[in-house]
């Protein structure tokens, strides 16, 4: 019986939560299969990419990723090399000799994991034969017109072939293979049908049918047990895909999903309860200076302010120092991502701010890619006008400074009436006239192809948020992902997020939710829901999420109108915070980043691997569990300092951003609060053990 040293994990109470034996990784090979390996097409790419370092540190040269070959990705992301492992090298050589094109190398990301990439097009001539193999294995047929499903069949067939070659030459090493989503599932189905000696894990990040049903504005979560699954999949012409997904789930030794809410969904949609919930994490990088992230916020906020100055030229009658920047970002799924409820709540927020005569202005960005022709001319003109005014101001300042300098050298106080000549005044007057505009600032930065039917623009027309002078809420739709090379808003996504005050993601369907998680890691408060995996995770870990900058909207047990009112109150409460209260909240939000570190969350993947080995090879591997690991292990307490949350410490109307409360100064001790939070997360990090044979470096795993 292959055994490693025993690993015992204790809960905060000091009682053992679960015990497993550390795997002898030198006697195992781990393969992770996903269509997103080196292929940036969705959130799973982020999961694979960020988790690679932690997994590679644990498994070393026995960890491999399997994905599709795309020439551009290979040239820019992968360093080709020869396989060191003999079984993998022989498998690659055998497939290449039989008419396949298999590429091997190191993926140039953190951890530099090995990747095995299959050229799908090069092996397409086998498609009809492999369709027959799939039919014999599980009686699932694939229509000829579904190109994506056909590509997945080729990918899965190549994966199963490769794993067979590896197991034939493994020399006693046991193989663990984890498959992500239905796109990789065919490889699992064929491997099990051919009785390959491998331990298999299938991970669903979102059920196929669940995404389709939610996009159709169906009351999904309240009718989970009432759907006729086969009928719904057939009506949407995805029955063959659904069958592949369901077969993958039931063929796997261990079935995992990314959140508690998706586990409930999967149990009804796929008819199997997940064995382990494996939350998604990030690589959390701590700054050496404690408040460096606050400095980055100030720096990038200034760049967003520059864009706003240009976009709203001629209507810039609001104070940018009392302006809050909110944003929503992600795939353009109007209902699933919560853009519908967000826009409705913005209309109500605008009414509240105007009714209370607030001097706070809210500028909201929608970063959601859609079909466009090009940049909006009016938007480009705004940035040109801003730059022109900046240049004029600098030239006048230089001339003014020289005259002032000369006068002071002569020992004179300059005559302020003569220090600017008539030409200077003329230039400044012309600059002022150039800022006049007859139209309102545009609500979109690009020319939309489907302007009349676009859901966001149609809703903006209905609620009347046209960026009028009287509106306290301004809206900007940026239907393109952000880039540092953009002539409009030259910022990367991470820089933009750091410069904003609040991310708003009131999703109806969000199996995990990387956007609010990324905000948390960067110390930016965010709005999420109890229908997102991230929201459920935070509810289980934080006693008062709002005090830590995690606002959780109830979209499961409230009506849409009540949820909209709750979101409006969250946003209004955030607008009422003073600048100092926002700084305190950002400090608390950033401290939650340890919860999302793969060094902590990787333990759930570790448990899934233990479990699948014990099921696939019960005579050689044994796992003793006192109880399975749970995401409900501990909670950050509610902070005892003031302000505990925006609603508990503010007046009934918004305050000026620069108002300081001396009473709060006395009652808030950041160092004590931070130390208390560090102690609360200390115990779970006991799981971040160092694999056998590795030494922990000085300072490793410290906060």
C-alpha positions in Angstrom: 0.0 0.0 0.0 1.5 3.3 -1.1 1.4 5.7 1.8 2.9 9.1 2.5 3.2 10.8 5.8 0.0 11.6 7.7 -1.4 15.1 7.4 -3.8 16.3 10.1 -5.8 19.5 9.7 -7.3 21.2 12.7 -10.2 23.6 12.9 -10.2 26.8 14.8 -11.6 25.0 17.8 -8.5 22.8 17.9 -10.5 19.7 16.9 -9.3 17.7 13.8 -11.5 18.6 10.9 -10.1 16.1 8.4 -7.1 13.9 8.1 -5.5 12.5 5.0 -2.2 11.0 4.1 0.1 13.2 2.1 0.4 11.8 -1.4 3.7 10.4 -2.6 3.8 12.7 -5.7 7.0 11.1 -6.9 5.0 7.9 -7.6 2.1 9.7 -9.4 1.5 11.6 -12.6 -1.1 14.4 -12.6 -2.8 15.6 -15.8 -5.2 18.5 -15.9 -7.3 18.7 -19.1 -9.1 21.8 -20.3 -10.0 23.6 -23.5 -8.7 26.8 -21.9 -5.1 25.7 -21.4 -3.0 28.5 -23.2 -6.4 29.5 -24.7 -7.9 32.6 -23.1 -11.6 32.1 -23.7 -13.3 32.4 -20.3 -13.0 32.3 -16.5 -11.7 28.7 -16.5 -8.5 30.1 -18.1 -8.0 32.2 -15.0 -8.6 29.2 -12.8 -6.0 27.1 -14.6 -3.5 29.9 -15.0 -3.5 31.1 -11.4 -3.6 27.6 -9.8 -0.7 26.4 -11.9 2.0 27.7 -9.6 0.6 26.2 -6.4 0.1 22.8 -8.2 3.5 22.9 -9.9 5.2 23.7 -6.5 3.5 20.6 -5.0 3.9 18.1 -7.9 7.0 19.4 -9.6 7.8 17.7 -13.0 5.0 15.2 -12.5 2.3 17.8 -13.3 1.1 18.3 -16.9 -1.7 20.4 -18.5 -3.4 19.2 -21.7 -5.1 21.5 -24.1 -5.7 22.5 -27.8 -2.9 23.8 -30.1 -3.3 27.2 -31.6 -0.4 28.5 -33.5 -0.5 32.1 -32.2 -0.8 30.9 -28.6 2.0 28.5 -29.0 4.3 31.2 -30.4 3.5 33.8 -27.7 2.9 31.7 -24.6 4.8 28.4 -24.8 8.5 27.5 -24.8 8.9 24.3 -26.7 11.1 21.6 -25.0 11.5 17.8 -24.9 9.6 15.8 -22.2 11.7 14.8 -19.3 9.3 12.1 -18.2 9.9 8.9 -20.1 6.2 7.9 -20.3 5.1 11.3 -21.6 7.9 11.4 -24.1 7.1 8.0 -25.5 3.3 8.9 -25.6 4.1 12.1 -27.6 6.4 10.2 -30.0 3.9 7.4 -30.5 1.1 9.8 -31.4 3.2 11.8 -33.8 4.3 8.7 -35.6 0.6 7.7 -36.1 -0.4 10.9 -37.9 -1.1 13.3 -35.0 0.6 16.6 -34.2 1.3 16.8 -30.5 3.3 19.8 -29.1 5.1 19.8 -25.8 6.6 22.7 -23.8 6.5 24.9 -20.8 3.7 27.4 -20.5 5.2 30.8 -19.7 3.2 31.7 -16.7 3.9 31.5 -13.0 5.1 28.0 -12.1 6.0 27.3 -15.8 4.0 24.0 -15.9 4.5 21.5 -18.7 1.8 21.6 -21.4 0.7 19.0 -24.0 -1.1 20.6 -26.9 -3.1 18.7 -29.6 -3.6 20.1 -33.1 -7.3 19.6 -33.6 -7.4 20.4 -37.3 -4.5 18.0 -38.1 -6.5 15.0 -36.8 -9.9 16.0 -38.2 -9.7 13.2 -40.8 -10.5 10.8 -37.9 -13.8 12.5 -37.0 -16.2 9.9 -38.4 -14.4 7.0 -36.9 -14.2 8.7 -33.5 -18.0 9.5 -33.7 -18.5 5.8 -34.0 -16.3 5.2 -30.9 -18.3 7.7 -28.9 -21.6 6.1 -29.9 -20.3 2.7 -28.9 -19.0 4.0 -25.6 -22.2 5.9 -24.4 -24.7 6.0 -27.3 -24.3 9.8 -27.8 -24.4 11.1 -31.4 -23.0 14.5 -32.5 -24.7 16.4 -35.3 -22.4 17.3 -38.2 -23.3 21.0 -38.1 -22.2 21.5 -34.4 -18.6 22.4 -35.1 -17.8 23.1 -31.5 -19.0 19.7 -30.4 -17.1 18.0 -33.2 -13.9 19.8 -32.2 -14.4 18.6 -28.6 -14.8 15.1 -29.8 -11.4 15.3 -31.6 -9.9 16.8 -28.5 -11.3 14.2 -26.2 -10.3 11.3 -28.5 -6.8 12.6 -28.6 -6.7 13.0 -24.9 -7.9 9.4 -24.3 -5.4 8.1 -26.8 -2.6 10.1 -25.1 -3.5 8.8 -21.6 -3.6 5.3 -22.9 0.0 5.7 -24.2 1.1 7.2 -20.9 -0.4 4.4 -18.8 1.2 1.8 -21.1 4.6 3.2 -20.2 4.1 4.5 -16.7 6.4 2.0 -15.1 4.3 1.5 -12.0 3.3 5.2 -11.6 -0.3 5.9 -11.0 -2.1 8.5 -13.2 -4.6 11.1 -11.9 -6.5 13.1 -14.6 -8.8 16.0 -13.9 -11.2 17.2 -16.6 -12.7 20.7 -16.6 -16.2 21.2 -18.1 -18.0 19.3 -20.8 -15.5 20.4 -23.5 -12.9 18.1 -21.9 -15.4 15.4 -20.8 -15.2 13.2 -23.9 -11.6 12.3 -22.9 -12.9 11.1 -19.5 -15.8 9.1 -21.1 -13.5 7.3 -23.5 -10.9 6.6 -20.9 -13.4 5.0 -18.6 -15.0 3.1 -21.5 -11.6 1.7 -22.4 -10.9 0.8 -18.7 -7.7 2.8 -18.5 -6.0 2.5 -15.1 -6.4 6.2 -14.2 -8.1 8.0 -11.3 -10.5 10.6 -12.8 -12.0 13.9 -11.5 -14.6 15.9 -13.4 -15.1 19.6 -12.5 -18.0 21.6 -13.7 -17.7 25.4 -13.4 -21.3 25.9 -14.5 -23.8 23.5 -15.9 -24.6 23.8 -19.6 -28.3 23.8 -19.2 -28.3 26.1 -16.2 -26.6 28.9 -18.2 -29.1 28.5 -21.0 -32.1 28.6 -18.7 -31.0 31.6 -16.8 -30.3 33.5 -20.0 -34.0 33.0 -20.9 -35.1 34.9 -17.8 -36.6 31.8 -16.1 -37.0 31.7 -12.3 -34.3 29.1 -12.2 -33.4 28.6 -8.6 -37.0 28.4 -7.3 -37.9 25.7 -9.9 -34.8 23.5 -9.9 -36.7 20.4 -9.0 -39.5 21.1 -11.5 -37.6 21.2 -14.8 -38.0 18.4 -17.4 -34.3 18.3 -18.1 -34.4 16.3 -21.4 -37.2 18.4 -22.8 -35.4 21.7 -21.9 -32.1 20.5 -23.5 -33.9 19.3 -26.6 -35.8 22.5 -27.1 -32.5 24.4 -27.0 -30.8 22.0 -29.4 -28.1 21.1 -27.0 -29.3 17.6 -26.0 -26.1 15.9 -27.3 -23.9 18.4 -25.4 -26.0 17.9 -22.2 -25.6 14.1 -22.6 -21.8 14.4 -22.9 -21.7 16.6 -19.8 -24.0 14.2 -17.8 -22.0 11.1 -18.9 -18.8 12.8 -17.9 -20.2 13.5 -14.4 -21.3 9.9 -13.9 -18.2 8.3 -15.3 -15.8 10.2 -13.0 -14.5 8.7 -9.8 -14.9 12.1 -8.1 -17.2 14.9 -9.2 -16.4 18.5 -8.0 -17.9 21.9 -8.6 -16.7 25.4 -7.7 -19.4 26.6 -5.2 -22.2 25.5 -2.9 -24.8 27.2 -5.1 -23.5 25.4 -8.2 -23.5 22.1 -6.2 -27.2 22.5 -5.6 -27.7 23.3 -9.3 -25.6 20.3 -10.5 -27.5 17.9 -8.2 -30.7 18.7 -10.0 -29.4 19.3 -13.6 -26.8 16.5 -13.7 -28.4 14.1 -11.2 -25.3 13.6 -9.1 -24.3 15.4 -5.9 -20.7 16.8 -6.0 -18.2 15.0 -3.8 -16.1 18.1 -3.1 -16.6 21.8 -3.6 -13.4 23.4 -4.9 -13.6 27.2 -4.6 -11.6 29.2 -7.1 -8.7 31.3 -5.9 -6.0 33.7 -7.1 -2.3 34.3 -6.7 -2.3 36.9 -4.0 0.7 39.2 -4.0 1.3 41.2 -0.9 3.0 44.6 -1.1 6.0 45.2 1.1 4.5 48.5 2.1 1.2 47.9 3.9 -0.7 50.8 2.3 0.8 50.6 -1.2 -2.5 49.5 -2.7 -4.0 52.7 -1.4 -1.3 54.7 -3.2 -2.1 52.7 -6.4 -5.8 53.6 -6.0 -5.0 57.3 -5.8 -2.7 57.1 -8.8 -5.1 55.2 -11.1 -8.1 57.2 -9.9 -6.3 60.3 -11.2 -6.1 58.7 -14.6 -9.8 57.9 -14.7 -10.5 61.5 -13.6 -8.6 62.7 -16.7 -10.8 60.6 -18.9 -13.9 61.9 -17.2 -12.7 65.5 -17.7 -12.6 64.9 -21.4 -15.8 62.8 -21.7 -17.8 65.4 -19.9 -16.2 68.6 -21.3 -18.7 71.4 -21.4 -20.8 69.7 -18.7 -18.1 69.4 -16.0 -20.1 71.2 -13.4 -19.5 68.6 -10.7 -16.5 68.2 -8.3 -14.2 65.3 -9.3 -13.0 65.1 -5.7 -16.5 64.3 -4.6 -17.1 61.9 -7.5 -17.3 58.1 -7.1 -16.4 55.7 -9.8 -18.4 52.5 -10.0 -18.2 49.7 -12.7 -19.5 46.4 -13.9 -17.5 44.2 -16.2 -17.7 40.8 -17.8 -19.4 39.0 -20.7 -22.4 40.8 -22.2 -25.1 38.7 -20.6 -27.6 41.4 -19.7 -29.7 39.4 -17.2 -27.2 36.7 -16.0 -24.6 39.4 -15.1 -27.2 41.6 -13.4 -26.9 44.6 -15.7 -30.7 44.9 -15.7 -31.1 45.2 -12.0 -28.0 47.4 -11.8 -29.5 50.0 -14.3 -32.8 50.0 -12.5 -31.1 50.6 -9.1 -29.0 53.4 -10.7 -32.2 55.2 -11.7 -33.4 55.0 -8.1 -30.1 56.1 -6.7 -30.2 59.1 -9.0 -33.6 60.0 -7.6 -32.3 59.7 -4.0 -29.2 61.8 -4.6 -31.2 64.5 -6.3 -33.9 64.5 -3.7 -31.3 64.9 -0.9 -29.5 67.6 -2.9 -26.3 65.7 -2.6 -23.0 67.1 -3.9 -21.8 63.6 -4.6 -21.7 62.5 -8.2 -21.5 58.9 -9.3 -19.9 57.9 -12.7 -20.7 54.3 -13.7 -18.7 52.4 -16.3 -20.2 49.3 -18.1 -17.2 47.4 -19.4 -19.0 44.7 -21.5 -17.8 43.8 -25.0 -20.4 44.2 -27.8 -20.4 44.6 -31.6 -19.2 48.1 -32.6 -18.0 49.9 -35.7 -15.4 52.1 -34.0 -14.9 54.8 -31.5 -17.5 57.5 -31.1 -16.3 60.7 -32.8 -17.7 62.8 -29.9 -15.8 60.8 -27.4 -12.6 61.1 -29.3 -13.2 64.9 -29.6 -13.6 65.1 -25.8 -10.2 63.7 -25.2 -8.7 65.9 -27.8 -10.2 69.0 -26.2 -9.0 68.0 -22.8 -5.4 67.5 -24.1 -5.6 70.8 -25.9 -6.6 72.6 -22.7 -3.9 70.9 -20.8 -1.3 72.1 -23.3 -2.6 75.7 -23.3 -2.6 75.8 -19.5 1.0 74.6 -19.4 2.2 77.1 -22.0 0.5 80.0 -20.1 2.0 78.6 -16.9 5.5 78.6 -18.3 5.1 82.2 -19.5 3.6 83.3 -16.2 6.3 81.5 -14.3 9.1 83.2 -16.3 7.7 86.7 -15.8 7.2 86.0 -12.1 10.8 84.7 -11.8 12.3 87.7 -13.6 10.3 90.1 -11.4 11.4 88.4 -8.2 15.0 88.5 -9.3 14.7 92.3 -9.7 13.2 92.5 -6.2 9.8 93.5 -7.4 6.3 92.3 -6.7 4.9 91.8 -10.2 1.7 93.6 -11.3 -0.8 90.8 -11.7 -2.7 92.9 -14.2 0.3 93.1 -16.5 1.7 89.6 -16.0 -0.7 88.2 -18.6 -0.8 90.1 -21.9 -3.7 90.4 -24.3 -2.6 87.4 -26.4 -2.6 85.2 -23.3 -6.2 86.3 -22.5 -7.3 85.7 -26.1 -5.8 82.1 -26.0 -7.6 81.4 -22.7 -10.9 82.8 -24.0 -10.7 80.7 -27.2 -10.0 77.6 -25.0 -13.1 78.3 -22.9 -15.2 78.7 -26.1 -13.8 75.4 -27.4 -15.3 73.6 -24.4 -18.8 74.5 -25.2 -21.0 71.8 -26.7 -24.6 71.7 -27.8 -25.2 68.0 -27.1 -25.1 65.9 -23.9 -22.0 63.8 -23.1 -22.5 60.5 -24.9 -23.5 57.4 -22.9 -21.4 55.1 -25.0 -17.8 55.5 -26.2 -18.2 53.5 -29.4 -20.7 53.4 -32.3 -22.9 50.4 -31.5 -23.9 48.2 -34.5 -27.2 47.2 -32.8 -27.9 50.6 -31.2 -31.7 50.4 -31.4 -32.0 46.9 -29.9 -29.0 46.9 -27.5 -30.3 45.9 -24.0 -28.2 48.4 -22.0 -28.9 51.3 -24.3 -32.6 50.5 -24.5 -32.8 50.4 -20.7 -30.9 53.7 -20.4 -33.5 55.3 -22.8 -36.3 53.9 -20.7 -35.0 55.1 -17.3 -33.7 58.4 -18.8 -30.1 58.4 -17.6 -28.8 60.6 -20.4 -25.9 62.4 -18.5 -28.0 65.6 -18.0 -26.5 68.3 -15.8 -29.1 67.6 -13.1 -28.3 63.9 -13.0 -26.2 62.9 -10.1 -25.6 59.5 -11.7 -23.7 59.5 -15.0 -23.4 56.4 -17.2 -20.7 55.4 -19.7 -20.9 52.2 -21.7 -17.5 51.0 -22.9 -18.3 48.1 -25.2 -14.7 46.8 -25.4 -12.3 45.2 -23.0 -9.8 47.7 -21.6 -6.3 48.1 -23.0 -3.3 50.2 -22.2 -3.0 51.0 -25.9 -6.5 52.5 -26.2 -6.6 56.2 -27.4 -9.6 56.7 -25.1 -8.9 55.1 -21.8 -5.3 53.8 -21.9 -5.5 51.5 -18.9 -5.3 47.8 -18.3 -8.2 46.2 -16.5 -6.2 45.8 -13.2 -5.2 49.5 -13.3 -8.8 50.5 -14.0 -10.2 48.4 -11.1 -7.6 49.8 -8.7 -8.7 53.3 -9.6 -12.4 52.7 -9.1 -14.3 53.0 -5.7 -16.7 50.1 -6.1 -17.3 47.1 -8.4 -21.0 46.1 -8.8 -21.8 42.5 -9.9 -25.4 41.7 -9.0 -25.4 38.5 -11.1 -28.4 36.2 -11.3 -26.2 33.3 -12.6 -22.6 33.3 -11.5 -21.2 29.9 -10.5 -18.2 31.6 -8.9 -17.5 35.2 -9.8 -13.9 36.2 -10.5 -14.7 39.9 -10.9 -15.6 40.6 -7.3 -12.8 38.3 -6.1 -10.3 40.3 -8.1 -11.7 43.5 -6.6 -11.2 42.0 -3.1 -7.6 41.1 -3.8 -6.9 44.6 -4.9 -8.6 46.2 -1.9 -11.7 47.5 -3.8 -15.1 46.9 -2.2 -17.7 45.1 -4.4 -21.3 44.1 -4.7 -22.2 40.5 -5.3 -25.2 38.3 -4.7 -26.2 35.2 -2.8 -26.6 33.4 -6.1 -22.9 33.7 -6.9 -20.3 31.3 -5.6 -18.2 34.1 -4.4 -21.1 35.7 -2.4 -21.9 32.3 -0.7 -18.3 31.8 0.1 -17.9 35.2 1.7 -21.2 34.7 3.7 -19.6 31.5 5.1 -16.4 33.2 6.0 -17.2 36.7 7.2 -19.6 37.5 10.0 -20.4 41.0 8.7 -19.4 41.1 4.9 -20.6 44.7 4.5 -18.1 46.0 7.0 -15.4 44.4 5.0 -16.6 45.9 1.7 -18.5 42.9 0.4 -22.1 43.8 -0.2 -24.3 40.8 -0.8 -27.6 41.3 -2.5 -30.3 38.7 -1.8 -31.5 37.6 -5.2 -32.6 34.1 -4.1 -35.3 34.7 -1.5 -36.5 38.2 -2.5 -38.5 39.5 -5.4 -36.7 41.3 -8.2 -38.1 44.7 -7.0 -37.0 44.0 -3.4 -33.5 43.0 -4.6 -33.3 46.2 -6.6 -34.3 48.3 -3.6 -31.6 46.5 -1.5 -29.0 47.2 -4.1 -30.1 50.8 -4.2 -29.7 51.1 -0.5 -26.2 49.6 -0.7 -25.2 52.1 -3.3 -26.8 55.0 -1.5 -25.1 54.0 1.8 -21.7 53.8 0.0 -22.3 57.3 -1.4 -22.9 58.6 2.2 -19.5 57.4 3.4 -16.8 59.9 4.1 -13.4 59.6 2.4 -11.9 58.3 5.6 -14.6 55.6 6.0 -13.9 54.4 2.4 -10.2 54.2 3.3 -10.9 52.1 6.4 -13.2 49.9 4.3 -10.6 49.3 1.6 -8.1 48.3 4.3 -10.5 45.7 5.6 -11.4 44.5 2.0 -7.7 44.0 1.2 -7.2 41.9 4.3 -9.8 39.4 3.0 -7.4 38.6 0.1 -5.8 35.8 2.1 -9.1 33.9 2.0 -8.8 33.8 -1.8 -5.2 32.6 -2.0 -4.6 29.3 -3.8 -2.2 28.4 -0.9 -5.4 28.1 1.2 -8.0 27.1 -1.4 -5.7 24.5 -3.1 -6.5 22.2 -0.1 -9.9 21.4 -1.7 -8.3 20.2 -4.9 -5.8 18.3 -2.8 -8.7 16.5 -1.0 -10.4 15.7 -4.4 -7.2 14.0 -5.6 -6.9 11.9 -2.4 -10.5 10.9 -2.8 -10.2 9.8 -6.4 -7.1 7.8 -5.8 -8.8 5.9 -2.9 -11.7 5.1 -5.2 -9.7 4.2 -8.3 -7.0 2.2 -6.5 -8.6 1.2 -3.1 -6.0 -1.5 -2.5 -3.1 0.9 -2.8 -4.3 4.2 -1.5 -6.3 4.9 1.6 -7.8 8.1 2.9 -9.2 8.5 6.4 -11.6 11.4 6.7 -13.1 12.4 10.0 -15.3 14.7 7.9 -14.8 16.3 4.5 -13.2 19.7 4.3 -15.7 22.5 4.3 -15.7 26.2 3.3 -17.5 26.9 6.5 -14.4 26.4 8.7 -14.1 29.8 10.3 -15.4 33.4 10.1 -13.9 36.8 10.3 -15.7 38.5 13.2 -17.6 41.7 12.9 -15.1 44.6 13.5 -15.6 46.1 16.9 -14.4 49.5 15.7 -16.5 52.3 14.2 -17.8 52.4 11.5 -19.0 48.8 11.5 -20.9 49.4 8.3 -22.0 52.4 6.2 -25.6 52.3 7.5 -24.5 52.3 11.1 -22.4 55.3 11.2 -23.7 57.9 8.8 -26.2 60.7 8.8 -29.4 60.5 6.7 -27.9 62.5 3.9 -24.6 62.2 2.1 -21.5 63.8 3.6 -18.7 65.6 2.0 -15.8 63.3 1.1 -13.3 65.3 3.2 -15.3 65.3 6.4 -13.3 63.7 9.2 -14.8 62.4 12.4 -12.5 62.8 15.4 -14.6 60.5 17.5 -14.0 57.7 15.0 -10.2 58.4 15.2 -10.2 57.5 18.8 -12.3 54.3 18.4 -10.6 52.9 15.3 -7.2 51.2 15.8 -6.2 49.7 12.4 -3.2 47.8 13.7 -5.2 46.0 16.4 -8.0 45.2 13.9 -5.5 43.9 11.3 -3.8 41.7 13.8 -7.1 40.3 15.0 -7.9 39.4 11.3 -4.5 37.8 10.8 -5.1 35.6 13.8 -8.5 34.5 12.4 -7.0 33.2 9.2 -3.9 31.8 10.7 -5.2 28.3 11.4 -6.5 27.4 7.9 -3.1 28.2 6.5 -1.8 25.2 8.4 -2.9 23.3 5.3 -0.3 25.0 3.1 2.2 22.3 3.9 5.4 21.9 1.9 5.5 18.8 -0.2 7.8 16.0 0.9 11.4 16.7 0.0 11.0 20.5 -0.2 12.1 23.0 2.3 10.1 26.1 3.2 11.9 29.2 2.3 12.3 32.0 4.8 9.2 34.1 4.8 7.2 31.7 2.7 3.4 31.6 3.4 3.6 34.7 5.6 0.9 37.4 5.2 
